[in-house]
């Protein structure tokens, strides 16, 4: 997930999964002051892919992109992107960001 998405969920990792925060400005110490073992901060989607292959290997079956917009746009263009899980919510919402 991107930094802004991480901040929007209260600067806490999602439970019961390994969380990779992508940010060029957020440090590991800022994002993870408690030293949790399910959270790492990396600087790019490419670096995240390398980290998953090298550090997590066979322990990770699926990877999910959970936002934000720039990360969605970058990941959709990847060769190894196989599925998009889209949730439609039938309501009017105010949003400051949208996908084209």
C-alpha positions as CSV (number, residue, x, y, z in Angstrom):
1,X,0.0,0.0,0.0
2,X,1.1,3.5,-0.5
3,X,2.0,5.9,2.3
4,X,-1.3,7.9,2.1
5,X,-3.3,4.7,2.3
6,X,-1.3,3.6,5.3
7,X,-1.9,6.9,7.0
8,X,-5.6,6.8,6.1
9,X,-6.0,3.5,8.1
10,X,-4.4,5.0,11.2
11,X,-0.7,4.2,10.5
12,X,-1.3,0.5,11.5
13,X,-0.6,-2.6,9.5
14,X,-3.5,-4.7,8.3
15,X,-3.9,-7.7,10.6
16,X,-3.0,-11.3,9.7
17,X,-0.9,-10.4,6.7
18,X,2.5,-9.0,5.8
19,X,2.3,-5.3,4.9
20,X,4.6,-3.5,2.6
21,X,4.3,0.3,2.6
22,X,5.7,2.0,-0.5
23,X,7.0,5.5,0.2
24,X,10.0,7.7,-0.7
25,X,9.5,9.9,2.3
26,X,8.4,7.6,5.2
27,X,11.2,5.7,7.0
28,X,11.0,2.2,8.5
29,X,11.3,3.7,12.0
30,X,8.5,6.2,11.4
31,X,6.1,3.6,10.1
32,X,7.0,0.8,12.5
33,X,8.3,2.3,15.8
34,X,7.3,-0.9,17.6
35,X,9.4,-3.1,15.3
36,X,6.5,-5.3,14.2
37,X,7.6,-8.2,12.1
38,X,4.7,-7.9,9.6
39,X,5.6,-4.4,8.3
40,X,8.3,-3.1,6.1
41,X,8.8,0.2,4.2
42,X,10.2,0.1,0.7
43,X,10.7,2.8,-1.9
44,X,9.1,1.4,-5.1
45,X,6.9,-1.4,-6.5
46,X,10.0,-2.9,-8.2
47,X,11.8,-3.0,-4.9
48,X,8.8,-4.6,-3.3
49,X,8.7,-7.3,-5.9
50,X,12.4,-8.1,-5.3
51,X,11.8,-8.1,-1.6
52,X,8.9,-10.6,-1.9
53,X,10.9,-12.9,-4.0
54,X,14.1,-12.8,-1.9
55,X,12.8,-12.5,1.6
56,X,9.3,-14.0,1.6
57,X,9.6,-16.6,-1.1
58,X,7.3,-19.5,-0.9
59,X,5.6,-18.1,2.3
60,X,3.6,-15.7,0.1
61,X,1.1,-17.1,-2.3
62,X,-0.7,-14.0,-3.4
63,X,0.1,-10.3,-3.3
64,X,-2.6,-7.6,-3.1
65,X,-2.3,-3.9,-4.0
66,X,-4.6,-1.9,-1.6
67,X,-4.0,1.7,-2.8
68,X,-3.6,4.4,-3.6
69,X,-4.2,5.6,-7.1
70,X,-0.6,5.8,-8.4
71,X,0.2,2.4,-7.1
72,X,-2.9,1.0,-8.8
73,X,-2.0,2.6,-12.1
74,X,1.6,1.3,-11.9
75,X,0.6,-2.2,-10.9
76,X,-2.0,-2.7,-13.6
77,X,0.7,-2.3,-16.2
78,X,2.8,-5.2,-14.7
79,X,3.3,-8.4,-16.7
80,X,2.6,-10.5,-13.6
81,X,-0.7,-8.8,-12.8
82,X,-3.2,-11.6,-13.2
83,X,-6.4,-10.4,-11.6
84,X,-8.2,-7.3,-10.4
85,X,-10.7,-7.6,-7.6
86,X,-13.0,-4.7,-7.9
87,X,-15.6,-3.8,-5.3
88,X,-18.5,-1.5,-6.4
89,X,-20.3,0.4,-3.7
90,X,-23.7,1.7,-4.7
91,X,-23.7,5.0,-2.9
92,X,-22.6,8.6,-3.5
93,X,-19.3,9.4,-1.9
94,X,-17.1,12.4,-1.9
95,X,-13.6,11.5,-3.1
96,X,-10.6,13.6,-3.8
97,X,-8.9,10.9,-5.9
98,X,-10.2,8.6,-8.7
99,X,-8.9,6.2,-11.4
100,X,-9.3,7.2,-15.0
